[in-house]
């Protein structure tokens, strides 16, 4: 089961933050795979990347905190269920592990 509205904020962020009028061939990839007993959801864009010089500041994001809390309500055994990686002008990858 995927908690309702868990993925939506991350996809919305792609359209709000990753792409602008200068984006050439914007691409969003959403994939679902099974790894052992977990569902792994990857949200990958080729946008401008996260502008923050320190990705650790993202973990203070209220949206990410809420998503982690929602996952914890369903599955308490998952440590760090959300990972985010980004390269300036190369895009961002969000991985959710359920």
Secondary structure, DSSP 8 states (H G I E B T S, - for coil): ---TTTTHHHHHHIIIII--TT-SS--EEEEEEEETTEEEEEEEE-SS----S-GGGGGG-HHHHHHHHHHHHH-TT-SS-EEEEEETTTEEEEEEE-
